[in-house]
Amino acid sequence: MALNAKQKGNRWELLCAHFLRPIWPQVVTARSTDRAADAAGMDLVKTGNWAFQCKHVERGLDVFKTLEAMPKTTINVVLWKRNRKGAVAVLEMQTMLELISQLERTPTNGCDESKDA
């Protein structure tokens, strides 16, 4: 039986919450708990300083418009799924560069790789 667009979207939100639960054990869909967050462009809540918009659409998605509509005080990510194509996480370039910079400055396992050279 084919799912309509709303059912696909709801199912994708629940699956995204499931994927993120190892990081944020309390994550839930905004639709089920926080209508204000849902209206502000956040599909998942209880994710710290991160805001997620979950989209399961084949075509016509304007990720720039979606990101612009999200809160300006969070790290915004669009989790986009297409049938038979998989899923991607989309964020603004500046946000990605800042995250990479933070990760590269963070020593892993207590080791500073720059000292090995």
Secondary structure in CASP SS format (residue, H / E / C, confidence):
PFRMAT SS
TARGET T0000
AUTHOR 0000-0000-0000
METHOD secondary structure of the structure
MODEL  1
M C 1.00
A C 1.00
L C 1.00
N C 1.00
A H 1.00
K H 1.00
Q H 1.00
K H 1.00
G H 1.00
N H 1.00
R H 1.00
W H 1.00
E H 1.00
L H 1.00
L H 1.00
C H 1.00
A H 1.00
H H 1.00
F H 1.00
L H 1.00
R C 1.00
P C 1.00
I C 1.00
W C 1.00
P C 1.00
Q C 1.00
V C 1.00
V E 1.00
T E 1.00
A H 1.00
R H 1.00
S H 1.00
T H 1.00
D C 1.00
R H 1.00
A H 1.00
A H 1.00
D H 1.00
A H 1.00
A C 1.00
G C 1.00
M C 1.00
D C 1.00
L E 1.00
V E 1.00
K C 1.00
T C 1.00
G C 1.00
N C 1.00
W E 1.00
A E 1.00
F E 1.00
Q E 1.00
C E 1.00
K E 1.00
H E 1.00
V C 1.00
E C 1.00
R C 1.00
G C 1.00
L C 1.00
D C 1.00
V H 1.00
F H 1.00
K H 1.00
T H 1.00
L H 1.00
E H 1.00
A C 1.00
M C 1.00
P C 1.00
K C 1.00
T C 1.00
T C 1.00
I E 1.00
N E 1.00
V E 1.00
V E 1.00
L E 1.00
W E 1.00
K E 1.00
R E 1.00
N C 1.00
R C 1.00
K C 1.00
G E 1.00
A E 1.00
V E 1.00
A E 1.00
V E 1.00
L C 1.00
E C 1.00
M H 1.00
Q H 1.00
T H 1.00
M H 1.00
L H 1.00
E H 1.00
L H 1.00
I H 1.00
S H 1.00
Q H 1.00
L H 1.00
E H 1.00
R H 1.00
T C 1.00
P C 1.00
T E 1.00
N C 1.00
G C 1.00
C E 1.00
D C 1.00
E H 1.00
S H 1.00
K H 1.00
D H 1.00
A C 1.00
END
